[in-house]
Structures are given as structure tokens and as C-alpha cells.
């Protein structure tokens, strides 16, 4: 049986392809929508948004961010709710 090798160039092109970027963005939008729903059900303003980009070595990303950090980690004034973590299933 022969050996099959995948070049690093092929991997790089695959991870930078539009279908991969679209899939990352779709998953991030799903998480952001779920986070907004969880926040609304708990009377917490979450303002989830998707931020897309490319890391320095070429790997794409789509992150879900919020301007309400206190609800995720808790603080002296805010109860910890972990809405982003729960929306992502973590």
C-alpha cells in the first residue's frame, strides 16, 4: 500500500477557503443569536456580535464578543452568568 502525504500548502489553502470561513461565521452567528436569547430571557443586556478575521499565520477565525464582560465572569457588582459560555455549549 502506498503512502499519501498532504502538503502544508494544501492545508493552508483549505483553511483559508471561503467555505471554511463561511462555516466559522455561521457557527459564530448561531452562538451570538443563542447568547442574545439567553440574555433576554435573564434580563441581561448582552449585545453579542461576531468578529471575523485572519490570524498572523493565515488561520481564519470568527469570535463572538460582548460588551458586558461582568455577566460572563462576575464582579463585585454583577452576578456571574456565563451567557457566552453557555451559548457555545461550554
MOPAC internal coordinates of N, CA, C and O (Angstrom, degrees):
PM7 1SCF
backbone

  N    0.0000 0     0.00 0     0.00 0    0    0    0
  C    1.4431 1     0.00 0     0.00 0    1    0    0
  C    1.5207 1   108.61 1     0.00 0    2    1    0
  O    1.2310 1   120.06 1   -42.06 1    3    2    1
  N    1.3375 1   117.48 1   137.94 1    3    2    1
  C    1.4514 1   122.96 1  -176.63 1    5    3    2
  C    1.5213 1   112.83 1   -79.98 1    6    5    3
  O    1.2310 1   121.82 1   -12.70 1    7    6    5
  N    1.3063 1   114.12 1   167.30 1    7    6    5
  C    1.4608 1   121.38 1   178.18 1    9    7    6
  C    1.5235 1   109.07 1  -100.25 1   10    9    7
  O    1.2310 1   121.14 1   -41.54 1   11   10    9
  N    1.2983 1   115.42 1   138.46 1   11   10    9
  C    1.4601 1   121.20 1   179.05 1   13   11   10
  C    1.5126 1   108.17 1  -118.22 1   14   13   11
  O    1.2310 1   120.63 1   -55.59 1   15   14   13
  N    1.3333 1   116.40 1   124.41 1   15   14   13
  C    1.4590 1   120.33 1  -179.47 1   17   15   14
  C    1.5275 1   109.31 1  -118.24 1   18   17   15
  O    1.2310 1   121.01 1   -43.52 1   19   18   17
  N    1.3085 1   115.68 1   136.48 1   19   18   17
  C    1.4601 1   121.39 1   176.98 1   21   19   18
  C    1.5203 1   107.28 1  -102.31 1   22   21   19
  O    1.2310 1   120.79 1   -54.43 1   23   22   21
  N    1.3012 1   116.10 1   125.57 1   23   22   21
  C    1.4649 1   119.70 1  -177.57 1   25   23   22
  C    1.5272 1   110.60 1   -76.52 1   26   25   23
  O    1.2310 1   121.11 1   -25.12 1   27   26   25
  N    1.3144 1   115.48 1   154.88 1   27   26   25
  C    1.4665 1   119.66 1   178.12 1   29   27   26
  C    1.5265 1   110.24 1   -67.07 1   30   29   27
  O    1.2310 1   120.21 1   152.65 1   31   30   29
  N    1.3445 1   117.20 1   -27.35 1   31   30   29
  C    1.4617 1   120.76 1   176.96 1   33   31   30
  C    1.5330 1   110.39 1   -64.76 1   34   33   31
  O    1.2310 1   120.28 1   138.45 1   35   34   33
  N    1.3203 1   117.06 1   -41.55 1   35   34   33
  C    1.4679 1   121.15 1   178.33 1   37   35   34
  C    1.5269 1   110.89 1   -63.69 1   38   37   35
  O    1.2310 1   120.38 1   137.36 1   39   38   37
  N    1.3167 1   116.87 1   -42.64 1   39   38   37
  C    1.4637 1   121.13 1   178.64 1   41   39   38
  C    1.5291 1   110.14 1   -63.44 1   42   41   39
  O    1.2310 1   120.51 1   136.34 1   43   42   41
  N    1.3179 1   116.64 1   -43.66 1   43   42   41
  C    1.4603 1   120.79 1   179.78 1   45   43   42
  C    1.5293 1   111.07 1   -62.33 1   46   45   43
  O    1.2310 1   120.06 1   134.87 1   47   46   45
  N    1.3173 1   117.49 1   -45.13 1   47   46   45
  C    1.4622 1   120.58 1   178.87 1   49   47   46
  C    1.5243 1   111.67 1   -64.56 1   50   49   47
  O    1.2310 1   120.57 1   142.63 1   51   50   49
  N    1.3390 1   116.52 1   -37.37 1   51   50   49
  C    1.4697 1   119.98 1   179.34 1   53   51   50
  C    1.5191 1   111.24 1   -65.90 1   54   53   51
  O    1.2310 1   120.23 1   134.95 1   55   54   53
  N    1.3305 1   117.16 1   -45.05 1   55   54   53
  C    1.4638 1   118.78 1  -177.12 1   57   55   54
  C    1.5199 1   112.37 1   -71.46 1   58   57   55
  O    1.2310 1   119.93 1   158.16 1   59   58   57
  N    1.3239 1   117.73 1   -21.84 1   59   58   57
  C    1.4579 1   120.84 1   178.92 1   61   59   58
  C    1.5283 1   112.41 1   -94.70 1   62   61   59
  O    1.2310 1   120.19 1  -177.11 1   63   62   61
  N    1.3203 1   117.24 1     2.89 1   63   62   61
  C    1.4618 1   120.41 1  -177.44 1   65   63   62
  C    1.5308 1   111.50 1   -71.02 1   66   65   63
  O    1.2310 1   120.96 1   -24.60 1   67   66   65
  N    1.3045 1   115.76 1   155.40 1   67   66   65
  C    1.4680 1   121.15 1  -178.38 1   69   67   66
  C    1.5355 1   112.59 1   -62.35 1   70   69   67
  O    1.2310 1   118.97 1   139.89 1   71   70   69
  N    1.3524 1   119.56 1   -40.11 1   71   70   69
  C    1.4712 1   118.09 1   177.44 1   73   71   70
  C    1.5325 1   113.34 1   -59.73 1   74   73   71
  O    1.2310 1   119.95 1   143.31 1   75   74   73
  N    1.3252 1   117.69 1   -36.69 1   75   74   73
  C    1.4669 1   120.70 1   177.57 1   77   75   74
  C    1.5221 1   109.95 1   -67.13 1   78   77   75
  O    1.2310 1   120.23 1   134.06 1   79   78   77
  N    1.3260 1   117.16 1   -45.94 1   79   78   77
  C    1.4652 1   121.02 1   177.94 1   81   79   78
  C    1.5360 1   111.11 1   -60.46 1   82   81   79
  O    1.2310 1   120.89 1   137.45 1   83   82   81
  N    1.3381 1   115.90 1   -42.55 1   83   82   81
  C    1.4686 1   120.06 1   178.76 1   85   83   82
  C    1.5241 1   111.32 1   -62.17 1   86   85   83
  O    1.2310 1   120.50 1   139.05 1   87   86   85
  N    1.3260 1   116.65 1   -40.95 1   87   86   85
  C    1.4632 1   120.79 1   179.36 1   89   87   86
  C    1.5314 1   111.36 1   -64.87 1   90   89   87
  O    1.2310 1   120.44 1   136.53 1   91   90   89
  N    1.3292 1   116.76 1   -43.47 1   91   90   89
  C    1.4673 1   120.40 1   177.40 1   93   91   90
  C    1.5274 1   110.76 1   -60.78 1   94   93   91
  O    1.2310 1   120.74 1   134.49 1   95   94   93
  N    1.3262 1   116.20 1   -45.51 1   95   94   93
  C    1.4658 1   120.55 1  -178.86 1   97   95   94
  C    1.5180 1   111.37 1   -65.37 1   98   97   95
  O    1.2310 1   120.26 1   140.77 1   99   98   97
  N    1.3297 1   117.11 1   -39.23 1   99   98   97
  C    1.4646 1   121.14 1   179.29 1  101   99   98
  C    1.5255 1   110.81 1   -63.02 1  102  101   99
  O    1.2310 1   120.73 1   134.55 1  103  102  101
  N    1.3251 1   116.22 1   -45.45 1  103  102  101
  C    1.4687 1   120.40 1   179.36 1  105  103  102
  C    1.5288 1   110.09 1   -63.25 1  106  105  103
  O    1.2310 1   120.12 1   138.17 1  107  106  105
  N    1.3218 1   117.37 1   -41.83 1  107  106  105
  C    1.4729 1   121.28 1   179.60 1  109  107  106
  C    1.5277 1   110.79 1   -64.70 1  110  109  107
  O    1.2310 1   119.86 1   139.51 1  111  110  109
  N    1.3373 1   117.87 1   -40.49 1  111  110  109
  C    1.4674 1   120.37 1   178.58 1  113  111  110
  C    1.5271 1   110.82 1   -64.80 1  114  113  111
  O    1.2310 1   120.21 1   143.48 1  115  114  113
  N    1.3262 1   117.20 1   -36.52 1  115  114  113
  C    1.4683 1   121.32 1   177.18 1  117  115  114
  C    1.5311 1   110.21 1   -63.00 1  118  117  115
  O    1.2310 1   120.69 1   135.12 1  119  118  117
  N    1.3231 1   116.29 1   -44.88 1  119  118  117
  C    1.4677 1   120.84 1   179.75 1  121  119  118
  C    1.5251 1   110.40 1   -65.54 1  122  121  119
  O    1.2310 1   120.11 1   138.03 1  123  122  121
  N    1.3320 1   117.39 1   -41.97 1  123  122  121
  C    1.4684 1   121.16 1   179.58 1  125  123  122
  C    1.5282 1   110.27 1   -62.67 1  126  125  123
  O    1.2310 1   120.25 1   137.58 1  127  126  125
  N    1.3115 1   117.13 1   -42.42 1  127  126  125
  C    1.4622 1   120.95 1   179.04 1  129  127  126
  C    1.5299 1   110.95 1   -64.40 1  130  129  127
  O    1.2310 1   120.75 1   137.60 1  131  130  129
  N    1.3264 1   116.18 1   -42.40 1  131  130  129
  C    1.4641 1   120.64 1   178.37 1  133  131  130
  C    1.5276 1   110.31 1   -64.25 1  134  133  131
  O    1.2310 1   120.15 1   140.51 1  135  134  133
  N    1.3363 1   117.32 1   -39.49 1  135  134  133
  C    1.4638 1   121.39 1   178.73 1  137  135  134
  C    1.5251 1   110.56 1   -64.35 1  138  137  135
  O    1.2310 1   120.22 1   137.15 1  139  138  137
  N    1.3292 1   117.18 1   -42.85 1  139  138  137
  C    1.4670 1   120.13 1   177.29 1  141  139  138
  C    1.5256 1   111.06 1   -61.15 1  142  141  139
  O    1.2310 1   120.32 1   139.25 1  143  142  141
  N    1.3281 1   117.00 1   -40.75 1  143  142  141
  C    1.4717 1   121.07 1   178.99 1  145  143  142
  C    1.5238 1   111.43 1   -65.85 1  146  145  143
  O    1.2310 1   120.59 1   135.24 1  147  146  145
  N    1.3376 1   116.47 1   -44.76 1  147  146  145
  C    1.4663 1   119.86 1   178.00 1  149  147  146
  C    1.5261 1   110.64 1   -61.92 1  150  149  147
  O    1.2310 1   120.62 1   136.55 1  151  150  149
  N    1.3223 1   116.42 1   -43.45 1  151  150  149
  C    1.4645 1   120.56 1   178.91 1  153  151  150
  C    1.5140 1   111.71 1   -60.74 1  154  153  151
  O    1.2310 1   120.61 1   135.57 1  155  154  153
  N    1.3240 1   116.44 1   -44.43 1  155  154  153
  C    1.4691 1   120.23 1   179.87 1  157  155  154
  C    1.5243 1   110.93 1   -63.76 1  158  157  155
  O    1.2310 1   120.36 1   141.63 1  159  158  157
  N    1.3347 1   116.91 1   -38.37 1  159  158  157
  C    1.4646 1   119.30 1  -178.97 1  161  159  158
  C    1.5257 1   112.11 1   -70.17 1  162  161  159
  O    1.2310 1   120.42 1   159.14 1  163  162  161
  N    1.3455 1   116.81 1   -20.86 1  163  162  161
  C    1.4657 1   121.11 1   180.00 1  165  163  162
  C    1.5306 1   111.85 1  -108.47 1  166  165  163
  O    1.2310 1   120.36 1  -166.98 1  167  166  165
  N    1.3333 1   116.91 1    13.02 1  167  166  165
  C    1.4663 1   122.36 1  -179.36 1  169  167  166
  C    1.5255 1   112.80 1    54.87 1  170  169  167
  O    1.2310 1   120.98 1  -136.27 1  171  170  169
  N    1.3371 1   115.72 1    43.73 1  171  170  169
  C    1.4588 1   122.25 1   177.94 1  173  171  170
  C    1.5287 1   107.39 1  -121.75 1  174  173  171
  O    1.2310 1   120.54 1   -51.72 1  175  174  173
  N    1.3198 1   116.58 1   128.28 1  175  174  173
  C    1.4642 1   120.38 1   177.13 1  177  175  174
  C    1.5210 1   108.24 1   -81.65 1  178  177  175
  O    1.2310 1   120.43 1   -68.61 1  179  178  177
  N    1.3170 1   116.79 1   111.39 1  179  178  177
  C    1.4578 1   121.40 1  -173.08 1  181  179  178
  C    1.5277 1   112.67 1  -101.49 1  182  181  179
  O    1.2310 1   119.31 1   142.41 1  183  182  181
  N    1.3321 1   118.92 1   -37.59 1  183  182  181
  C    1.4709 1   123.58 1  -179.69 1  185  183  182
  C    1.5240 1   112.65 1    49.41 1  186  185  183
  O    1.2310 1   120.37 1  -124.70 1  187  186  185
  N    1.3347 1   116.90 1    55.30 1  187  186  185
  C    1.4644 1   121.57 1   179.15 1  189  187  186
  C    1.5247 1   110.02 1   -72.38 1  190  189  187
  O    1.2310 1   120.99 1   -39.08 1  191  190  189
  N    1.3269 1   115.70 1   140.92 1  191  190  189
  C    1.4606 1   121.18 1   177.86 1  193  191  190
  C    1.5291 1   108.67 1  -143.27 1  194  193  191
  O    1.2310 1   120.88 1   -23.14 1  195  194  193
  N    1.3254 1   115.92 1   156.86 1  195  194  193
  C    1.4591 1   122.35 1  -179.95 1  197  195  194
  C    1.5244 1   108.73 1  -102.20 1  198  197  195
  O    1.2310 1   121.04 1   -49.13 1  199  198  197
  N    1.3203 1   115.62 1   130.87 1  199  198  197
  C    1.4565 1   122.34 1   176.95 1  201  199  198
  C    1.5272 1   107.41 1  -118.74 1  202  201  199
  O    1.2310 1   120.82 1   -60.80 1  203  202  201
  N    1.3295 1   116.03 1   119.20 1  203  202  201
  C    1.4639 1   121.33 1  -178.83 1  205  203  202
  C    1.5156 1   110.33 1  -109.51 1  206  205  203
  O    1.2310 1   121.12 1   -28.09 1  207  206  205
  N    1.3256 1   115.45 1   151.91 1  207  206  205
  C    1.4517 1   119.68 1   177.41 1  209  207  206
  C    1.5127 1   111.51 1  -176.26 1  210  209  207
  O    1.2310 1   121.18 1    12.85 1  211  210  209
  N    1.3227 1   115.34 1  -167.15 1  211  210  209
  C    1.4559 1   122.77 1   179.31 1  213  211  210
  C    1.5129 1   108.91 1  -131.44 1  214  213  211
  O    1.2310 1   120.38 1   -49.68 1  215  214  213
  N    1.3248 1   116.89 1   130.32 1  215  214  213
  C    1.4603 1   121.29 1   177.80 1  217  215  214
  C    1.5323 1   109.69 1   -71.41 1  218  217  215
  O    1.2310 1   119.86 1   -17.22 1  219  218  217
  N    1.3283 1   117.88 1   162.78 1  219  218  217
  C    1.4685 1   120.75 1  -175.63 1  221  219  218
  C    1.5347 1   115.14 1   -54.76 1  222  221  219
  O    1.2310 1   119.60 1   147.67 1  223  222  221
  N    1.3187 1   118.37 1   -32.33 1  223  222  221
  C    1.4689 1   120.00 1   180.00 1  225  223  222
  C    1.5232 1   112.50 1   -91.18 1  226  225  223
  O    1.2310 1   120.40 1  -169.86 1  227  226  225
  N    1.3463 1   116.84 1    10.14 1  227  226  225
  C    1.4567 1   119.99 1   172.46 1  229  227  226
  C    1.5086 1   116.90 1   100.98 1  230  229  227
  O    1.2310 1   119.67 1   176.85 1  231  230  229
  N    1.3276 1   118.23 1    -3.15 1  231  230  229
  C    1.4670 1   119.54 1  -178.29 1  233  231  230
  C    1.5258 1   110.38 1   -81.72 1  234  233  231
  O    1.2310 1   120.04 1   -53.73 1  235  234  233
  N    1.3330 1   117.52 1   126.27 1  235  234  233
  C    1.4635 1   119.88 1  -179.52 1  237  235  234
  C    1.5313 1   111.34 1   -76.22 1  238  237  235
  O    1.2310 1   121.02 1   -21.50 1  239  238  237
  N    1.3310 1   115.66 1   158.50 1  239  238  237
  C    1.4566 1   120.90 1   175.65 1  241  239  238
  C    1.5180 1   109.77 1  -146.19 1  242  241  239
  O    1.2310 1   121.20 1   -20.37 1  243  242  241
  N    1.3159 1   115.32 1   159.63 1  243  242  241
  C    1.4599 1   123.17 1   171.62 1  245  243  242
  C    1.5243 1   105.70 1  -142.36 1  246  245  243
  O    1.2310 1   120.43 1   -74.07 1  247  246  245
  N    1.3147 1   116.79 1   105.93 1  247  246  245
  C    1.4587 1   122.73 1  -177.55 1  249  247  246
  C    1.5187 1   111.11 1  -102.81 1  250  249  247
  O    1.2310 1   121.05 1   -31.34 1  251  250  249
  N    1.3206 1   115.60 1   148.66 1  251  250  249
  C    1.4580 1   121.47 1   173.33 1  253  251  250
  C    1.5163 1   106.87 1  -102.13 1  254  253  251
  O    1.2310 1   120.80 1   -55.45 1  255  254  253
  N    1.3272 1   116.07 1   124.55 1  255  254  253
  C    1.4573 1   121.65 1  -178.88 1  257  255  254
  C    1.5247 1   109.88 1  -123.03 1  258  257  255
  O    1.2310 1   121.48 1   -19.70 1  259  258  257
  N    1.3243 1   114.78 1   160.30 1  259  258  257
  C    1.4549 1   121.53 1   178.24 1  261  259  258
  C    1.5233 1   108.90 1  -140.14 1  262  261  259
  O    1.2310 1   120.95 1   -27.49 1  263  262  261
  N    1.3194 1   115.79 1   152.51 1  263  262  261
  C    1.4571 1   118.70 1   176.82 1  265  263  262
  C    1.5305 1   111.98 1   -92.89 1  266  265  263
  O    1.2310 1   120.36 1  -175.15 1  267  266  265
  N    1.3337 1   116.92 1     4.85 1  267  266  265
  C    1.4548 1   121.71 1  -179.90 1  269  267  266
  C    1.5297 1   108.81 1  -111.60 1  270  269  267
  O    1.2310 1   120.84 1  -103.56 1  271  270  269
  N    1.3242 1   116.01 1    76.44 1  271  270  269
  C    1.4660 1   121.08 1  -176.19 1  273  271  270
  C    1.5255 1   111.74 1   -67.61 1  274  273  271
  O    1.2310 1   120.52 1   145.34 1  275  274  273
  N    1.3109 1   116.61 1   -34.66 1  275  274  273
  C    1.4588 1   120.85 1  -176.79 1  277  275  274
  C    1.5182 1   113.43 1   -57.35 1  278  277  275
  O    1.2310 1   120.00 1   143.39 1  279  278  277
  N    1.3332 1   117.60 1   -36.61 1  279  278  277
  C    1.4666 1   119.46 1  -178.52 1  281  279  278
  C    1.5231 1   111.32 1   -68.31 1  282  281  279
  O    1.2310 1   120.09 1   151.03 1  283  282  281
  N    1.3261 1   117.44 1   -28.97 1  283  282  281
  C    1.4675 1   120.41 1  -177.92 1  285  283  282
  C    1.5231 1   111.73 1   -76.33 1  286  285  283
  O    1.2310 1   120.34 1   134.09 1  287  286  285
  N    1.3209 1   116.96 1   -45.91 1  287  286  285
  C    1.4615 1   121.53 1  -174.33 1  289  287  286
  C    1.5227 1   113.68 1  -106.73 1  290  289  287
  O    1.2310 1   120.43 1   162.85 1  291  290  289
  N    1.3158 1   116.78 1   -17.15 1  291  290  289
  C    1.4526 1   119.94 1  -177.01 1  293  291  290
  C    1.5217 1   110.82 1    82.33 1  294  293  291
  O    1.2310 1   121.30 1   -23.20 1  295  294  293
  N    1.2943 1   115.11 1   156.80 1  295  294  293
  C    1.4612 1   120.58 1   178.25 1  297  295  294
  C    1.5184 1   107.64 1  -154.22 1  298  297  295
  O    1.2310 1   121.02 1     5.73 1  299  298  297
  N    1.2947 1   115.65 1  -174.27 1  299  298  297
  C    1.4514 1   120.37 1   177.60 1  301  299  298
  C    1.5321 1   110.86 1   -61.09 1  302  301  299
  O    1.2310 1   120.84 1   150.02 1  303  302  301
  N    1.3328 1   116.00 1   -29.98 1  303  302  301
  C    1.4659 1   120.75 1  -174.09 1  305  303  302
  C    1.5253 1   114.05 1  -106.82 1  306  305  303
  O    1.2310 1   120.06 1   168.30 1  307  306  305
  N    1.3334 1   117.49 1   -11.70 1  307  306  305
  C    1.4576 1   121.00 1  -172.81 1  309  307  306
  C    1.5191 1   110.76 1  -128.36 1  310  309  307
  O    1.2310 1   120.80 1   -45.25 1  311  310  309
  N    1.3147 1   116.07 1   134.75 1  311  310  309
  C    1.4579 1   121.09 1   175.82 1  313  311  310
  C    1.5284 1   109.52 1   -72.84 1  314  313  311
  O    1.2310 1   120.45 1   -40.00 1  315  314  313
  N    1.3187 1   116.75 1   140.00 1  315  314  313
  C    1.4617 1   121.44 1   177.75 1  317  315  314
  C    1.5283 1   109.03 1   -72.69 1  318  317  315
  O    1.2310 1   120.73 1   -55.82 1  319  318  317
  N    1.3445 1   116.21 1   124.18 1  319  318  317
  C    1.4655 1   120.60 1  -178.69 1  321  319  318
  C    1.5200 1   113.51 1  -118.82 1  322  321  319
  O    1.2310 1   119.62 1   157.52 1  323  322  321
  N    1.3273 1   118.32 1   -22.48 1  323  322  321
  C    1.4709 1   123.84 1   179.14 1  325  323  322
  C    1.5234 1   112.92 1    53.94 1  326  325  323
  O    1.2310 1   119.86 1  -135.10 1  327  326  325
  N    1.3052 1   117.87 1    44.90 1  327  326  325
  C    1.4603 1   121.27 1  -177.35 1  329  327  326
  C    1.5255 1   111.30 1   -64.12 1  330  329  327
  O    1.2310 1   119.09 1   135.71 1  331  330  329
  N    1.3249 1   119.34 1   -44.29 1  331  330  329
  C    1.4651 1   120.66 1   179.11 1  333  331  330
  C    1.5246 1   110.86 1   -64.63 1  334  333  331
  O    1.2310 1   120.49 1   136.17 1  335  334  333
  N    1.3134 1   116.67 1   -43.83 1  335  334  333
  C    1.4687 1   120.45 1   178.83 1  337  335  334
  C    1.5060 1   112.42 1   -61.82 1  338  337  335
  O    1.2310 1   120.61 1   136.83 1  339  338  337
  N    1.3120 1   116.44 1   -43.17 1  339  338  337
  C    1.4713 1   120.15 1   178.44 1  341  339  338
  C    1.5192 1   111.41 1   -67.91 1  342  341  339
  O    1.2310 1   120.35 1   142.27 1  343  342  341
  N    1.3251 1   116.93 1   -37.73 1  343  342  341
  C    1.4727 1   120.33 1   178.83 1  345  343  342
  C    1.5323 1   110.30 1   -63.86 1  346  345  343
  O    1.2310 1   120.46 1   145.70 1  347  346  345
  N    1.3181 1   116.72 1   -34.30 1  347  346  345
  C    1.4708 1   120.98 1   179.67 1  349  347  346
  C    1.5173 1   112.57 1   -82.80 1  350  349  347
  O    1.2310 1   120.37 1   173.04 1  351  350  349
  N    1.3293 1   116.90 1    -6.96 1  351  350  349
  C    1.4590 1   119.86 1   179.93 1  353  351  350
  C    1.5129 1   113.20 1    80.44 1  354  353  351
  O    1.2310 1   120.74 1  -155.09 1  355  354  353
  N    1.3318 1   116.18 1    24.91 1  355  354  353
  C    1.4718 1   120.22 1  -179.61 1  357  355  354
  C    1.5080 1   112.05 1  -101.48 1  358  357  355
  O    1.2310 1   120.10 1   180.00 1  359  358  357

